[in-house]
């Protein structure tokens, strides 16, 4: 009799659906809210990557169209434009390098390099450091030149949802459009012909 009573109570409890929707909502709402917040934070990082890539292409294209020498003031204005276009609180760093190919040495050479912005460890490229980027540079004929624009930003998620802070970097290579060699004003430039 007691066993029958317990079985009937358990069966009634199992079949009772009153209040089930409220219980499910209490269980699922925090999970759904967390997924929504994580989606917003993930999109934030994706937007930073996308915006910084577009801004890097804009800077590279502007430099490629220059007919006169590049000045320090010009690069400062390009860096200011990057700061305006990329929504990053930590600031963005930029490195512009003119790379040539030496037929005699069979290697890439740096005509000139400049950096703007503050990022620890970021230095101007040299003949030696450009070797590490050789697999990212295109095949070029003797004396040809490319403009390499690199940008570096830090993504710090606005909320802690398990997505770590990370560095966002872009590497864009373009050719000069109207001149054979983009020169830097008042700076010795390795000529993109010969050794």
N, C-alpha and C positions, 0 to 999 in steps of 0.2 A: 504494500500500500504506500509506504513512504517512497519507495523506488518509483512507483507509478506517478506519484505526485511530483517528484523531482523531474521526471522525464517530461511531464505535461508542462511544467513551468519553463523548462529549458526550450521546449518546442515553441511555446508562446513567445518567449524572449527572442528566439531565432527568427520567427515570422513577423515580429513587430517592426514596422518601418517608420514609425513616428519619430521625428527629430533627426532622421538620418541625414537629410540635406544640410542641416545646421552643423552637424558633426563633421561631415565631409568638408564643408566650407572652412571650418576652424583648422582642419588638418592641411588643406590645400592652399589657402590664401597666403601664408608665409612663404611657401615654396614658389608659388606663382610670382609673388612680389620680388623674391630673390632672383628668379630667372629674368624678370623684366629689368631689374637694376643691372644685372650682369650683362644683359644685351645692350643697354645704354653705354656701359663702360667699355664693352668690346667695340661698339660702333665708334666711340670716341677715339680709340687707338687706330682703327681703320681709317677714320677721317684724317687724323694727323698724318698717317702714312701717305694717303692719297693727296692731301693738300701740299705736303712737302715735295712730293714727286712732281706735281704740276708746277709748283713754284721753281723747282730746280730746272725744269725744261724752259720756263720763261726766262730765267737768268741766262742759261746757256744760249738760247736763241737770240737774246739781246746782245750778248757778247759776240756771237757769230756774225751779226749784222754790222758791227762797228767797222768803220773805215779808217778812223784815226786811232792813235795810241790809247791804250787803256790807262787811266790814272788811278791813283789811290782814292781820290774823291769819287770816281765812278764806281769803284768796287764797294766803297762805303754805302753809296746809294743803292746798289744791288742788294747789299746785306740788309739795309733798312727795309727794302721792298719784301725780302724774305721774312723778316720779322713781322711785317704787316700781314702777309698772306698766310702764314702758318700759325695756327692758334696753339702756341706752346708757351707756357709760363716760364720755362727754364731758359728760353732763348735758343737761337739756332746758330750754328757755326757753318761756315762755307769755305771751301778751298777751290781755287781756280788754278788749273795747270795747263800750260800749252805743251803738248807732246809732239815730238817729231820722230821719224824713223831714220837712223843712220845706216846707210847701205854698207859702208866700210866696216863698221863695228857690228853690224847685224843685230842691233838692239835699239830699244826706244830710248830717247834722250829728252830731257826737260829743257825747253827754251826758257820758261820762267814759271814761277809758281807764287801764289799769294794766298793768305788765309785771312778770314775776317770772323769775328765772334770768338767767344771763349769756350773752349772745351779742352779738358785736360788731355794731354798726349797728342793733340792735333798739331802737326808741324807742316811746313811747306814741303812739297815733293822735291826730291833731288834725283840725279841720274841713277843713284843706287836704289832709292825707295820705289821708283816707278817700275822697277823690275818685278816687284810683288804684284803689280796690277797688269802684267803683260797678258794674262789670259782674258782679261776684261777689255783689252784694247783691240781695235780692229787691225787687220792686215793693212799696211799702208805702203804706197810706193815711196821710193827714195825722195827725200826732201819735202814730203807732204807733212801736213800738220793737222792735229785735232785739238779741240778744246775740251778739257775734262772738267766738269763742274760737279763737285761733291758737296752734299749738305748733310748735316748731322743734328739731330734733335733728340731730346729725351722725352719718352712718354711716361708720365706719372699718372696712374689712374686716379680719378677724383674720389672714388670710393673703394674700399678694400673688399673685394668680392673674390679674391683668389687669383686675380690677373696681376702678374708682377710688373714692376716698372721695367722698361726696356729702352734700348737705343734704337732710333730709327735713322737709317742712313740711305742715301741715294747716290748713284753713280751714273752720270749722264755724259755721253760722248757725242759731240757734234763737230762738223767741219766749218771753217770760216766760209762765209758766203761771197763776200765781195773782195777780199784781199787774200794774198798767199800766206801771210804771216801776221798774226795779231801780236803787236808789240806793247810792252809796258813802258810808259813814259819815265824818263830819268832812272832807268834801271838797266844794268847790263843784261843783254838777252843772248842766249846761245842761239846762234844762227842755224836755221833749219836746213842747212845744206852743208855738205862737207862732213868732217869727222864726227 
